[in-house]
Amino acid sequence: GQHLLIDIKDVDSSFLNSEERVATAMIELINESKLTLLSYHCHSLVPIGVSCAGVLLESHVAFHTWYVVLSDTD
């Protein structure tokens, strides 16, 4: 089967820390791909980020977000 790993950059940190917005994005992607979502679960991470996993009739999908701030000393 096909395995996709997608790295998306320059996303607003408020999106990356919102369970609701990440879940909505995941569900929209699944629906647009004409896949069948059986169930999903999301969990907020500390200090920032969200992990969402979805079980599909066809396979599975996972979204993991985090936000890194680089300072001048890094």
ZIRA-V272959 format. One record per backbone hydrogen bond with DSSP energy under -1.0 kcal/mol. CO is the residue of the C=O (numbers start at 0). NH is the residue of the N-H. E is the energy in kcal/mol with one decimal. If there is no record, write none. Layout:
# ZIRA-V272959
co=CO nh=NH e=E
co=CO nh=NH e=E
This chain:
# ZIRA-V272959
co=11 nh=15 e=-1.6
co=12 nh=16 e=-1.1
co=14 nh=17 e=-1.7
co=17 nh=21 e=-2.5
co=18 nh=22 e=-2.7
co=19 nh=23 e=-2.4
co=20 nh=24 e=-2.2
co=21 nh=25 e=-2.4
co=22 nh=26 e=-2.7
co=23 nh=27 e=-2.6
co=24 nh=28 e=-2.3
co=25 nh=29 e=-2.4
co=26 nh=30 e=-2.7
co=27 nh=31 e=-2.8
co=28 nh=32 e=-1.6
co=29 nh=34 e=-2.3
co=30 nh=33 e=-1.5
co=35 nh=56 e=-2.7
co=38 nh=54 e=-3.1
co=40 nh=52 e=-2.5
co=42 nh=50 e=-2.4
co=48 nh=44 e=-3.1
co=49 nh=64 e=-2.7
co=50 nh=42 e=-2.5
co=51 nh=62 e=-3.1
co=52 nh=40 e=-2.2
co=53 nh=60 e=-2.2
co=54 nh=37 e=-3.1
co=54 nh=38 e=-1.4
co=58 nh=55 e=-2.1
co=60 nh=53 e=-3.3
co=62 nh=51 e=-2.9
co=70 nh=73 e=-1.4
